[in-house]
Amino acid sequence: MVVCGDDGLAHRLAAELREVYREQVTLVVPPSGRGGWPPMAGRARAASAALLDRVVTAVNRGGGGSDDTLAPGERIVEAAEPTEAVLAEAGMERAAALALVYDDDETNIRAALTARRLNPRLRLVLRLYNRRLGRHIEELLDQAAELAGGGDGDGRGGGTAGRGGPGGPGGADIATTVLSDADTAAPALVATALVGTSKVVDAEGLLLRAVERRPPGPGEVADPGLCTLALLSATSNDPAGDEGSEDSGEQGPRLLPDAAAVAAATGRGTVVLEQLSYSGPPLSAGRGGPPFASLFSRRLRWSLAGLVAAVVALAVALTVVTQDNPLHATYVTLLDLFAINEPAHHQSTGRQVLQLLSMLVGLLLLPVLLAAVLEALGTFRTASALRKPPRGLGGHVVLLGLGKIGTRVLTRLRELHIPVVCVEADPEARGMAVARRLRVPVVLGDVTQEGVLEAAKIHRADALLALTSADTTNLEAVLYARSVRPDLRAVLRLYDDDFAKAVYRTLRTAHPSALTRSRSVSHLAAPAFAGAMMGRQILGAIPVERRVLLFAAVVVGGYAQLEGRTVGEAFRAGAWRVLALDTAGSASGGEGVPGSGLVWDLPDTYVLRAEDRVVLAATRRGLAELLGRRARPRGAR
């Protein structure tokens, strides 16, 4: 496995492949001092630099990563850019998969085209922020692999045949996969900030929902939903307790428990599968213009309505006075209104009075029409400008930072119809155009400066999402917000895990009544990237405290743990669980299962066939074991 990148995601992904999947990994990173290191604690930065220095020494001695200071199965190559020579040195011709996770989309695309030329059978995983461009690049690289003969791959060794091609057991390998760390992490960040909101994984129209439930009280029976995905840690209800991780032992969260474990786990919260549905194709963004109701003020709309009512009343009165046809009477009234009718010299007094009243209404109509034109022009002029938070705003989410992650989170919050106020220091930030299009209030200014958070109405907000790229800025914003409102729900993005745990414990102890969460984007995104490198179609990931539960699409054929077994027999507690059957993608059509498409209420007695395509939930180690690539010992070269 070859991983190329310039930030924390590359290192996290390499560790994921090495520790979870037991893969040999070559990591290509920029030289020390030139890489775009994310802001983190000085100790972690120094440790990373020292590690690279040791690796460079080992490589220069010709050991190719054989020094004892390197992690087993790891080799690091330093290069400013992933050129053809660098990729060749990294062993591209012999590699099974390549992940390009540079922060720059152009760098990833250029390296992907070069790698596809060097090895048409290579499995590619790209990190691209631009979704539309990603779809086109994915199709282009898959087509190039097929034309170069890459469709004869033998699966786990690295050959694939495009999306859904016959690579690997069950044919679920993907020649090229385009992912975005922002898209992967955004649902988890949104769900963490909103208490009671489901955790969502959205991939190609498949909408997975999981909801966190507190332990039932005395005499209450917990609703298990469709199935129980996880048991929360025993300390999750303790204000001073720590979030559970994989090293928490029995006190930590338990993923994919069996029925006996759920029944025995008294006093623990659960994460259950509550609803699953097909979301369909994404809706178009629209033209982004202001709604019609916002073109005119309320006072002007009432004035227009009054004039229309007056015209209708005059037309009815003219019909009664002259015994004329209602349509003709309306026509004559409009002529009088615009003063283009003949004077009623030789007609009845009633007709003359109505003509004078119509002309008076016409005089009143002129300033109203002029005001309407001016208001509409002013609305269109300010539509492209940034909105300010309204005076009475409350119960909203304050979002700090409109970079890649912040922009995706903002879009997700607005899809859920949640009021948001953004704070951004850079007026040219990536997400400013999105905020204008969505008509979201934005406060321009440095969040560390006095008065900025107050302008965002932090004292009346429900939650704070600190998602800037600087750890110290996020921490300072949360600490200041807590001084203003101690019970504020806060989610901050921190790079270093040890630093994040220390901050989490301190804030939770200092403010036991408030919800505090610290999240790492690379930690949330790495499992999906690693699963894609292993050739599985990873639909998404759901965080359970500091562990991750993966959702993947797998064709049963070739997996002894699934093929020929019933759904109940195939379930392995703590490892994987079959959730649904994709009858539309199965050649058999899912005999014994009613309907078509995705079937979620599979009976435990249903026998999985080789041609069945199933959606399963798995832990990281469970998915690695299911892929059958754990035979290599940890120290193998």
Secondary structure, 3 states (H helix, E strand, C coil): CEEECCCHHHHHHHHHHHHCCCCCEEEEECCCCCCCCCCCCHHHHHHHHHHHHHHHHHHHCCCCCCCCCCCCCEEEEECCCCCHHHHHHCCCCCCCEEEECCCCHHHHHHHHHHHHHHCCCCEEEEECCCHHHHHHHHHHHHHHHHHCCHHHCCCCCCCCCCCCCCCCHHHCCCCEEEECHHHHHHHHHHHHHCCCCCEEEEECCEEEEEEEECCCCCCCCCCCCCEEEEECCCCCCCCCCCCCCCCCHHHCCEECCCHHHHHHCCCCCEEEEEEEEECCCCCCCCCCCCCHHHCCCHHHHHHHHHHHHHHHHHHHHHHHHHCCCHHHHHHHHHHHHCCCCCCCCCCCHHHHHHHHHHHHHHHHHHHHHHHHHHHHHHHHHHHCCCECCCCCCCCCEEEECCCHHHHHHHHHHHHCCCCEEEEECCCCCCCHHHHHHCCCEEEECCCCCCCHHHHCCHHHCCEEEECCCCHHHHHHHHHHHHHHCCCCEEEEECCCHHHHHHHHHHHHHHCCCCCEEEECHHHHHHHHHHHHHCCCEEEEEEEECCEEEEEEEEECCCCCCCCCCEHHHHCECCCEEEEEEECCCCCCCCCCCCCCCEECCCCCCCECCCCCEEEEEEEHHHHHHHCCCCCCCCCCC
